[in-house]
């Protein structure tokens, strides 16, 4: 069943007005402070999150997909033979798509499976399979595709924190939470989430500089034609 979360276009039900959650276009990225959140973050792992909504995607909106780009921290390439203790900006980083209301994980792309261009930037495209850009476009723009996630069959369910089932007739997967993680940042990496999170929220984006995600909704055609520039079209 979990494989179908990756490979299915959404067939669910939009949330009613009282079920909707506050979202923005473009979405707001925030660093989770490990000292005041009960979820995910701790002093070894810091996270940035942004909540996406299908209200901006067809047929409810005018776009086909969501794209995010940031400068990738350096990391030890242990699968290539580098030792884990080699001097790099972080020990590990990843980007994941999660179902917002139930927190089920859809797909994670680890650092060594990302696509990084010659300037050190990495790009991710989040969409249903039906809106996935052509492989040639993903390669051209050093991008990796990440599935938004959807249930496929009437009997498919995911469970929330209270062990209540969410099926295909609910608004599960209408929203998506992107989670960008950095693990064990080097103290010399001043633009890390661990370091920047100690600043006031209104100073964090500037302090993080190119490592802060830039993102927005696009049409598939615009991404294939213009890459990350599609978010300004």
C-alpha positions, -999 to 999 in steps of 0.1 A, spaced: 0 0 0 28 24 9 42 23 -26 9 36 -40 13 67 -19 41 76 -43 25 66 -76 -11 79 -75 -28 111 -84 -50 125 -57 -87 114 -56 -97 126 -22 -122 152 -9 -113 188 -3 -116 200 33 -148 217 44 -143 254 56 -141 243 92 -114 217 83 -91 240 64 -58 251 78 -40 284 73 -17 283 43 -1 310 22 11 313 -14 41 311 -15 43 290 18 61 303 48 92 284 58 100 281 95 128 266 116 115 243 143 131 252 176 141 220 194 136 235 228 99 244 224 84 219 200 72 183 208 78 171 173 109 160 153 136 185 163 163 178 189 197 192 195 212 169 168 185 174 142 171 207 131 142 211 107 126 236 85 90 231 75 65 246 50 28 235 45 16 231 9 -20 230 -2 -38 216 -33 -60 247 -33 -32 262 -55 -30 232 -78 -53 221 -106 -83 216 -106 -87 239 -76 -60 263 -87 -40 271 -118 -7 253 -111 6 218 -115 34 215 -90 55 230 -63 92 237 -66 119 245 -39 155 254 -43 184 261 -18 221 258 -15 229 224 -3 252 220 28 283 199 23 282 165 39 305 134 43 300 111 13 303 79 33 289 57 6 318 70 -16 343 60 11 347 93 31 348 88 69 318 101 88 340 125 108 354 143 78 351 181 80 319 191 63 291 216 71 266 189 83 267 152 90 236 146 70 207 165 54 174 154 37 141 167 24 108 148 31 72 151 21 47 143 49 9 141 51 1 172 72 -29 161 92 -17 125 100 21 131 99 26 100 77 58 102 58 55 99 20 90 102 6 124 113 18 154 122 -4 187 119 15 217 142 7 235 117 -15 204 111 -37 198 148 -43 208 165 -75 233 194 -69 244 217 -97 279 231 -102 271 261 -80 261 239 -51 223 244 -54 197 216 -52 161 217 -65 130 196 -57 97 193 -75 67 181 -55 36 169 -74 13 140 -82 28 116 -108 5 130 -135 22 164 -132 58 151 -129 82 170 -152 100 152 -180 132 134 -169 151 157 -193 138 188 -175 146 174 -140 182 166 -152 186 200 -169 177 219 -137 194 195 -113 161 186 -97 146 156 -80 109 148 -80 92 141 -47 56 127 -47 30 147 -29 12 115 -19 -23 101 -23 -44 70 -15 -52 48 -45 -79 22 -35 -111 26 -16 -98 3 11 -65 23 16 -62 42 49 -35 60 69 -38 67 106 -36 98 127 -20 102 161 -52 90 177 -51 58 156 -82 70 136 -82 59 100 -82 84 71 -95 69 39 -97 80 2 -130 98 10 -114 122 34 -91 152 27 -59 133 37 -31 144 13 -49 176 4 -21 193 24 15 184 24 43 193 48 78 196 35 105 189 61 141 199 54 165 184 80 201 191 89 219 167 113 249 176 135 258 209 119 295 219 122 299 248 146 318 267 119 287 265 96 272 298 107 243 296 82 231 263 97 196 259 111 211 252 145 229 285 145 203 306 128 175 293 150 189 313 179 181 346 162 147 363 162 124 348 135 125 380 114 163 378 111 166 341 102 161 342 65 187 369 59 212 352 82 208 318 65 213 335 31 213 311 1 208 281 24 172 293 31 147 276 7 132 296 -21 99 281 -33 66 285 -51 39 269 -72 44 265 -110 28 251 -141 46 220 -154 52 237 -187 68 267 -171 91 245 -150 101 225 -180 108 257 -199 124 279 -172 133 258 -142 132 276 -109 124 309 -126 88 295 -131 78 307 -97 80 344 -109 59 338 -141 
